[in-house]
Amino acid sequence: MKIVKGLLLGSAAALAASSGAMAADLPVKAKAVEYVKVCSLYGPGFYFIPGTDTCIKLGGYLRMDVLANTNSDHTGNYAGAGGAQNRFTNGYTWRSREDLNVDTRTATEYGVVRTFFDATFSWTSDSYGAGAAAGSTVYSPIGTSAAPNNASSGGVAAGTVGVYYAFVQFAGFTMGKAVSQFSAPWANYPGNNFDGLVGGGGTITGVNQFTYTAQFGNGVSLALSAQDQSAYYQAGVQNLGVLGTGALGPYGASDYAGTIAPDLVAMLRVDQAWGLFQASFAAHDNHAPTTAALS
């Protein structure tokens, strides 16, 4: 009888051990790990970069344009060969573009540090210009080179890469390539249409600058900026050639010495519910060579 009891107990112990082993082998549903967390501090679309306190937002667009009766993707035929409205004006211009922008925000004990980058990758074709044969005024056939907007730029895969903006903002300072403080908000076709309005700096792709913006409350701000003058803002000094001879144009041609000082810009702006008021002022040094002058 003792032997039978021992066998039964041993069988029960073995069964219990087997049951315990089977229970341990059962799959257990792991707790979900949130690798990317939503960052709601700076508006929709921001996420924390895993393992950091930096929030990032990715954006961009893909655009395809076909424009009729123009030599340019964003302006009409108002100058040059296209403005002549003859056989050298293109019947159409084609462009495909992809834009990518990266916006990051990092909270520090001294304030939020922001970085922003915006670049485009474009392919533009059928932008033929009117060429002239050497030593004559006879125009060469249209289309002597394919897609010159791309081929002449030495871009990537026969396309072009454009860096629109690349700047850092911290404690009221803006450092890098950003919209000029001189530009009016509506200038340079905000809706991707040519407007021709005055009041803009012509920097749809930004300009290198060092700017401090003071916020006074109630929508009132004042920006003081030192920015690169050589990219877009060299005015015509017409200091080469003989006036009236037409050798370099009716008013001569422009020549500049090395850049000495950046453009100094001040911008006062008031944003209210009824709209905005903005006044911009700029000081610019043409710095023409002293040896070049009109006769």
C-alpha positions in Angstrom: 0.0 0.0 0.0 2.8 2.4 0.8 4.4 1.6 -2.6 1.1 2.5 -4.3 0.8 5.8 -2.3 4.4 6.6 -3.2 3.7 6.0 -6.9 0.5 8.2 -6.8 2.4 11.0 -5.0 5.2 10.8 -7.5 2.8 10.9 -10.4 1.1 13.9 -8.9 4.4 15.6 -8.4 5.4 14.9 -11.9 2.1 16.1 -13.3 2.4 19.4 -11.3 5.9 19.9 -12.5 4.8 19.2 -16.1 1.9 21.7 -15.8 4.2 24.3 -14.4 6.6 23.9 -17.3 3.8 24.2 -19.8 2.5 27.3 -18.1 5.9 28.9 -18.3 6.1 28.2 -22.0 2.9 30.0 -22.8 3.4 33.3 -24.8 2.8 36.4 -22.7 1.6 39.6 -24.5 4.3 42.2 -24.2 3.5 45.7 -23.2 3.5 48.0 -26.2 6.5 50.3 -26.4 5.9 53.8 -27.5 8.9 54.5 -29.6 7.7 57.8 -31.1 5.8 60.1 -28.8 3.6 63.0 -29.9 5.0 66.4 -29.0 2.1 68.8 -28.5 4.2 71.7 -27.2 4.7 73.4 -30.6 1.5 72.5 -32.5 0.3 69.6 -34.6 2.7 67.4 -36.5 5.6 67.4 -34.0 7.0 64.2 -32.5 9.8 63.5 -30.0 13.0 62.1 -31.6 13.4 58.8 -29.7 15.9 59.1 -26.8 16.0 62.9 -26.9 14.0 66.0 -25.7 14.0 67.4 -29.3 10.7 67.6 -31.2 10.7 67.3 -35.0 8.2 68.0 -37.8 8.6 66.9 -41.4 6.8 68.5 -44.2 6.9 69.2 -47.9 5.0 68.9 -51.2 5.2 67.4 -54.7 4.2 69.7 -57.5 4.0 69.3 -61.3 3.6 72.5 -63.5 2.8 72.9 -67.2 2.7 76.6 -68.2 1.6 77.8 -71.7 3.4 80.5 -73.7 6.2 81.3 -71.3 10.0 80.8 -71.0 9.8 80.6 -67.2 8.0 78.6 -64.6 6.9 81.5 -62.4 6.9 84.7 -64.5 5.4 85.8 -67.8 7.3 86.7 -71.0 8.1 90.3 -70.2 11.8 90.6 -71.0 14.5 89.0 -73.0 13.9 86.6 -75.9 10.6 85.5 -74.4 9.4 89.1 -74.2 9.8 89.5 -78.0 6.8 87.2 -78.5 8.3 85.7 -81.6 9.5 82.3 -82.7 11.9 82.1 -79.8 9.2 82.4 -77.2 8.4 78.9 -75.8 5.0 77.4 -76.3 5.2 75.8 -72.9 7.5 75.1 -69.9 7.4 72.0 -67.8 8.5 71.5 -64.2 8.4 68.7 -61.6 9.4 69.6 -58.0 9.6 68.0 -54.6 10.0 70.1 -51.5 11.3 68.8 -48.1 11.4 70.9 -44.9 12.6 69.9 -41.4 11.5 71.8 -38.3 13.0 71.0 -34.9 12.4 72.5 -31.4 14.5 71.8 -28.3 13.5 73.3 -24.9 16.5 74.4 -22.8 16.8 76.2 -19.5 17.5 79.4 -21.5 14.6 79.0 -24.0 13.6 77.1 -27.0 16.1 76.5 -29.8 14.6 76.1 -33.2 16.2 74.9 -36.4 14.6 75.0 -39.8 15.6 73.6 -43.2 13.8 73.8 -46.5 15.1 72.4 -49.8 13.7 71.7 -53.3 14.6 69.2 -56.0 13.5 70.2 -59.4 13.5 69.2 -63.0 12.6 71.9 -65.5 12.5 71.3 -69.2 11.6 73.1 -72.5 13.2 76.4 -71.4 15.0 77.0 -74.6 16.5 80.4 -75.2 17.4 82.3 -78.4 21.1 81.8 -79.3 23.0 83.8 -81.8 25.6 82.5 -84.2 29.1 83.9 -83.6 29.8 87.1 -85.4 26.3 87.5 -86.7 22.8 88.5 -85.7 21.2 85.4 -87.1 19.5 83.3 -84.4 20.3 79.6 -84.1 17.5 77.1 -84.1 15.4 76.7 -81.0 16.4 73.8 -78.8 20.1 73.7 -79.4 20.5 72.2 -75.9 18.0 70.1 -74.0 16.7 71.3 -70.7 19.3 74.1 -70.1 17.8 75.0 -66.7 19.1 71.7 -65.5 22.2 71.0 -67.6 23.7 74.4 -67.1 23.4 74.2 -63.3 25.5 71.1 -62.8 22.8 69.7 -60.5 22.0 66.2 -59.3 20.9 63.7 -61.9 20.6 66.6 -64.4 18.1 68.3 -62.1 18.6 71.2 -59.6 18.8 71.3 -55.9 17.8 74.5 -54.1 18.4 75.4 -50.5 15.6 77.9 -49.6 16.0 78.2 -45.8 18.5 77.0 -43.3 18.5 78.9 -40.0 18.6 78.7 -36.2 16.4 80.7 -33.9 17.1 81.3 -30.2 16.1 84.0 -27.7 14.9 86.4 -30.4 17.9 85.8 -32.7 17.7 84.4 -36.2 20.9 83.2 -37.7 21.2 81.7 -41.2 19.3 81.8 -44.5 15.8 83.1 -43.9 13.3 85.6 -45.4 14.7 89.1 -45.5 13.4 91.4 -42.8 13.0 94.0 -45.5 10.4 91.9 -47.5 6.7 92.6 -47.3 4.6 89.5 -46.3 2.8 89.4 -49.7 5.8 89.8 -52.0 7.1 87.2 -54.4 4.0 85.2 -55.3 3.0 83.6 -52.0 0.4 81.7 -54.0 3.0 80.6 -56.6 1.8 83.3 -59.0 3.8 86.2 -60.3 2.6 89.5 -58.8 5.1 92.1 -59.7 4.2 94.2 -56.6 6.7 96.5 -55.0 7.8 96.1 -51.4 9.7 92.9 -51.5 13.3 92.1 -51.2 13.2 89.5 -54.0 14.3 86.7 -51.7 11.8 83.9 -52.1 14.7 81.6 -51.2 15.9 83.6 -48.2 19.1 85.5 -47.6 21.9 85.0 -45.0 21.4 87.2 -42.0 21.9 87.8 -38.3 18.7 89.3 -36.9 17.4 90.2 -33.5 13.6 90.6 -33.1 12.1 92.2 -30.0 8.5 91.5 -29.1 6.8 94.4 -27.2 3.4 92.7 -26.8 0.0 93.4 -28.5 1.4 92.3 -31.8 4.1 94.9 -31.9 7.7 93.8 -32.9 10.9 95.4 -34.0 13.6 93.5 -36.0 17.2 94.7 -36.5 19.2 92.8 -39.1 22.5 92.6 -40.8 22.2 90.6 -44.0 24.2 89.5 -47.0 24.1 92.3 -49.7 25.7 90.3 -52.5 23.0 87.7 -53.2 20.1 89.9 -54.3 20.7 93.5 -53.4 23.4 94.9 -55.6 21.9 98.0 -57.3 22.9 99.0 -60.8 25.7 101.6 -60.7 26.4 101.5 -64.5 30.0 102.5 -63.9 31.6 100.8 -66.9 31.6 101.8 -70.6 31.1 105.1 -72.4 27.8 106.8 -71.9 25.6 106.8 -75.0 27.9 104.6 -77.1 25.8 101.4 -76.6 29.0 99.3 -76.2 27.8 98.0 -72.9 24.2 99.1 -73.1 22.8 102.7 -73.3 23.8 103.4 -69.7 26.9 101.3 -69.4 27.4 98.2 -67.2 27.8 97.7 -63.5 31.0 96.7 -61.6 31.5 96.4 -57.9 34.4 96.2 -55.5 34.6 93.7 -52.7 31.8 93.7 -50.1 32.8 95.8 -47.0 29.6 95.9 -45.0 26.3 93.9 -44.9 23.0 95.5 -45.5 21.5 97.0 -42.3 17.8 96.5 -42.1 15.2 97.7 -39.5 11.6 96.4 -39.6 8.7 97.6 -37.5 5.6 95.4 -37.6 2.1 95.5 -36.0 -0.1 92.4 -36.2 -3.7 92.9 -35.2 -7.1 91.3 -35.9 -7.7 93.9 -38.7 -4.5 92.9 -40.5 -0.9 94.2 -40.2 1.2 97.2 -40.7 4.9 97.0 -41.6 7.6 99.6 -42.2 11.0 98.5 -43.4 14.2 100.5 -43.8 17.5 99.4 -45.3 21.0 100.9 -45.6 23.1 99.5 -48.5 26.7 100.2 -49.7 27.2 99.7 -53.4 31.0 100.0 -53.0 31.9 100.5 -56.6 35.6 100.5 -57.7 37.1 104.0 -57.8 38.9 103.2 -61.0 35.8 102.5 -63.0 33.6 105.4 -64.2 31.5 106.5 -67.1 33.1 108.8 -69.6 
